[in-house]
Amino acid sequence: MASSQSGPPLAGGSTESVGDLARFGVVTVSDRASAGVYEDLSGPAILQFFSEAIKSRWQAVHRVIPDEQPLIEKTLRELCDQEGCCLVVTTGGTGPDPRDVTPEATEAVCSRMMPGYGEQMRAISLKHVPTAVLSRQTAGIRGKSLILNLPGKPKSIRETIDEVFQSIPTCIDLIGGPYIETNPEVVVAFRPPMLRRERKPSA
């Protein structure tokens, strides 16, 4: 499905930031949302988080696709390899239902997995609902891109991404991606001193 053209923000940030321009991919994985049975609210929730949390300049590509593993894999590869997204965030398709194949697609396109993200997100969600143990969310690295599986509901998305994002800018630094500066009133990005940037590099 084509990228979203209206509604949620697809770009933001300030040129005054010490950060670099970053491109983000947002993939809503849902049979019903992709078919227009109901409105996608999860993708826009992620985009709204970026709008609030990211201080440096950013652009986003948003896609809504059905729960088909080959298509999910193709979309993830395109966003990482062709669109140049340093972070690709998926929402949906992480449960035990036979149609939930987002983690399998993520593992198929990644060279290295980052299981700590799934562990942290489940720990966060377990504070709210006991069924969080059913989630198979994971994360992995493809080239200079981090792929992260988020829950499917907007409320759960914000409960997890607000906390888990603290480590994401450092992860992207370490895999060779752009320097992402956050708005500290929303998310304080944790970086060791050697990775902190006080001013923008000279052109």
C-alpha positions in Angstrom: 0.0 0.0 0.0 1.2 3.5 -0.7 2.7 5.7 2.0 0.3 7.7 4.1 -0.1 11.2 2.7 -2.2 13.0 5.3 -3.0 12.9 8.9 -0.1 11.9 11.0 3.2 13.9 10.6 5.8 12.4 8.2 8.6 14.8 9.0 9.7 17.1 11.8 12.6 18.2 14.0 14.7 21.3 14.1 17.7 22.5 12.1 19.0 23.9 15.4 19.6 20.4 16.7 23.1 18.9 17.0 21.6 15.7 15.4 21.6 14.5 11.8 18.7 14.0 9.5 17.2 10.6 10.1 14.8 8.5 8.1 12.3 6.2 9.9 10.1 3.5 8.5 6.7 2.7 10.1 5.0 -0.5 9.0 1.5 -1.4 10.2 1.0 -5.1 9.7 -2.8 -5.9 9.6 -5.0 -7.8 7.3 -8.1 -5.6 8.2 -6.4 -2.2 8.3 -4.7 -2.9 4.9 -8.1 -3.9 3.5 -9.8 -0.8 4.8 -12.0 -2.6 7.2 -10.9 -0.3 9.9 -8.6 2.8 10.2 -5.0 2.3 11.1 -4.4 4.0 14.4 -1.2 2.2 15.4 1.1 3.6 12.6 -0.1 7.2 13.4 0.6 6.6 17.1 4.2 5.8 16.3 4.5 8.9 14.0 3.0 11.0 16.7 5.7 9.7 19.1 8.4 10.7 16.6 6.8 14.2 16.3 6.9 14.6 20.1 10.2 12.9 21.0 12.7 13.6 18.2 14.4 17.0 18.3 16.7 16.5 15.3 15.3 16.5 11.8 13.5 13.4 10.7 11.5 12.0 7.8 9.2 8.9 7.8 7.8 6.4 5.3 4.6 4.8 6.5 3.2 1.6 5.0 0.1 -0.5 5.8 0.3 -4.1 4.7 -1.4 -7.4 5.3 -0.1 -10.3 7.5 1.8 -12.0 4.7 5.4 -12.9 5.5 6.9 -12.5 2.1 5.4 -9.0 1.8 6.6 -8.1 5.3 10.1 -9.2 4.4 10.0 -7.3 1.1 8.8 -4.1 2.8 11.4 -4.3 5.5 14.2 -4.8 3.0 13.0 -1.9 0.9 12.8 0.5 3.9 16.3 -0.4 5.0 18.1 -0.8 1.7 16.3 1.5 -0.7 14.6 4.2 1.5 17.7 4.4 3.8 15.7 4.2 7.1 18.0 3.9 10.1 15.0 2.7 12.2 12.1 0.6 11.0 9.3 0.1 13.5 6.6 -2.4 12.9 3.3 -2.7 14.7 1.1 -5.7 14.7 1.5 -9.4 14.0 3.5 -10.4 17.0 1.1 -12.7 18.9 0.5 -16.5 18.7 -2.2 -16.4 16.1 -1.2 -18.4 12.9 -1.5 -15.1 10.9 1.0 -13.3 13.2 4.3 -13.6 11.4 6.0 -10.3 11.9 8.8 -11.7 14.2 9.5 -14.4 11.6 9.8 -11.8 8.8 12.1 -9.7 11.0 14.4 -12.6 11.8 14.5 -13.5 8.1 15.9 -10.1 7.0 18.2 -9.4 9.9 21.8 -10.4 10.2 21.9 -10.1 14.0 19.1 -10.2 16.5 18.7 -7.8 19.5 16.6 -9.9 21.9 16.9 -7.4 24.8 14.4 -5.2 23.1 11.7 -7.9 23.1 12.5 -8.7 26.7 12.2 -5.1 27.8 8.9 -4.5 26.0 7.3 -7.6 27.5 8.5 -6.5 30.9 6.9 -3.1 30.4 3.6 -4.5 29.1 3.4 -7.1 31.9 2.9 -4.2 34.3 -0.4 -3.5 32.5 -1.8 -6.8 31.2 -0.9 -10.5 31.9 -1.4 -11.4 28.3 1.9 -9.6 27.5 3.6 -12.9 27.8 1.9 -13.9 24.6 3.9 -11.3 22.6 6.7 -12.5 20.4 8.1 -9.0 19.8 11.8 -8.9 18.8 14.3 -6.6 17.2 17.3 -7.0 14.8 19.9 -5.3 12.7 20.0 -5.2 9.0 23.1 -3.3 7.7 22.9 0.2 9.3 19.2 -0.2 10.2 17.5 -1.3 13.4 14.2 -3.1 13.0 11.9 -3.1 16.1 8.6 -4.9 16.6 6.0 -2.9 18.6 2.6 -4.0 19.9 -0.5 -3.5 17.8 -2.6 -1.2 20.0 -1.8 2.6 20.3 -2.0 2.5 24.1 0.5 -0.3 24.3 2.7 1.3 21.7 3.1 4.5 23.8 3.5 2.5 27.0 6.5 0.7 25.5 8.2 3.0 23.0 8.4 6.0 25.5 10.6 3.8 27.6 12.4 1.5 25.2 13.5 4.5 23.0 16.0 5.6 25.6 18.6 3.2 24.2 17.7 3.4 20.5 19.8 6.4 19.5 22.9 4.8 21.0 22.2 1.5 19.1 21.9 3.5 15.9 25.1 5.3 16.6 26.9 2.0 17.1 25.7 0.5 13.8 26.8 3.5 11.8 23.5 5.4 11.6 22.7 9.1 12.0 23.0 11.0 15.4 19.5 11.3 16.8 18.8 13.9 19.4 15.6 13.5 21.5 13.4 16.0 23.4 14.4 15.3 27.0 11.0 16.2 28.3 9.6 13.2 26.4 12.6 10.8 26.2 16.0 11.1 27.6 18.4 9.3 25.3 21.1 7.5 27.3 24.6 7.8 25.7 28.0 7.1 27.2 30.1 10.3 27.2 32.2 9.2 24.3 29.2 9.1 22.0 27.7 12.5 23.1 27.7 15.3 20.6 27.8 18.9 21.9 27.7 20.7 18.6 26.9 19.9 15.0 30.0 18.7 13.0 31.4 21.2 10.5 30.4 20.7 6.9 
